[in-house]
Amino acid sequence: MQPDRESVLLNGRNSSTDTSNKELIAAQGAGVRIYVTTLVISNSSASNTEVDIKDGTTILMTVPAPSTGGAVLDMGEAPLKLSANTALNYASVAGVTTMKVSCVGYRGV
């Protein structure tokens, strides 16, 4: 039996003021991967910085987060593929007033 569309869609959001890893989506279990289709980053600080998007603790990409701005990444037909049973995390490269990161994706094998 195929799972319905609702059961495989994922989304997450977190915020930070420091450089520690923050979880966006928890690991999905043995053999299950997270596929990220959209990332939205918002930096309320007056400082330019970057955000590391991570497969657990491994950096997959670094995204610029300009002061009082942000970034929107739509992966379209080529989602960001994480390792099986690994959380989607992020970390701000520098401490800021508030960094917010939101994501949308799905789980699969």
N, C-alpha and C positions, 0 to 999 in steps of 0.2 A: 504494500500500500504506500503510495506517494504521500509525503507530508504536505499539508496545505501551505500556501505561500506565507501565511502569517507565522507559521512555526519556524521558518528559517530566516526571517528578517531580523536584523540586529541594529541597535543604536546605542550610543553612549555619550556621556558628557561628564566633564570634570573641570575643576579649576585649581589654580595653584598660584603661589607667590614666591616659590623657591625653585630649586633645580632638581628636586627629587622626582623619581618616577611616579607617575600617577596612572591608574588603570582607567581605561575607557570601556573596554569589553573584557569580561573574564574569559579564561580558557574554556573551551566548549566541550572538552572531554576527549578521551582516547580516539585518535584517528580523525578528529573533526577540526577543520581549519576555519579561520575567520578570513573573509574576503571584504576589504574595505572599498567602498565605491565613492564615498564623499567625506571630506574633512573640512571643517570650518574652524578657523583659528581667530581669536580676538585678543588683542593686547591693549589693555586700558592704560598702560604705563606711558610715561614720556620718553622711555628708552627703547631704542631699536634692539631687537634680539632675534633669536631663531628658536624653533621648536623641533626637537628630535622625535620622530615617530618611530616606535619600537615594536619589534617582534619579541616580546618578553623583555630582554635587556639588550638585544641586538638592534642597532640603529639601521632602519631601512631607508629613511630619507630625512633630510633636514629642510625645514620650510622657513623662509623669512617671515618674521612677525614685526612689521614696522610699528613705531610708536603710535599710539592711539589709532591703530589700524588693525589689519589682519590679512587673512588669505582664505580663499575658498578653492579647494581642489576637487574637481570632478574627474574621477578616473575613467568614466565612460565604459567602454567595452573591455578595458584592461585593468580590473581591480587590483589593488595591492593584496597579495596573497601571503598570509602568515604561515608559519610552521604549524603542524598539527598539535592540538592541545596546548597552545601558547596564548597568553593574554595579549591584547593590544594595549600598549602603554604609550605615554609621551612624557617628555621632560623639557622644560624651558631651559635654554642654554645659559641664561642669566636670570637672577631673581628680578621680579617685576611687581608692580602694584597688584595686578590681577591678569593672569593668562587663562583664557577659557578655550577649551577644545571640545568640539562635538564631532560625532562621526555617524555614518550610516553604512551598513553593509549587510552581509548575509553569512550563514555558515554552510559548510559543505565539506566534501571529502577531497 
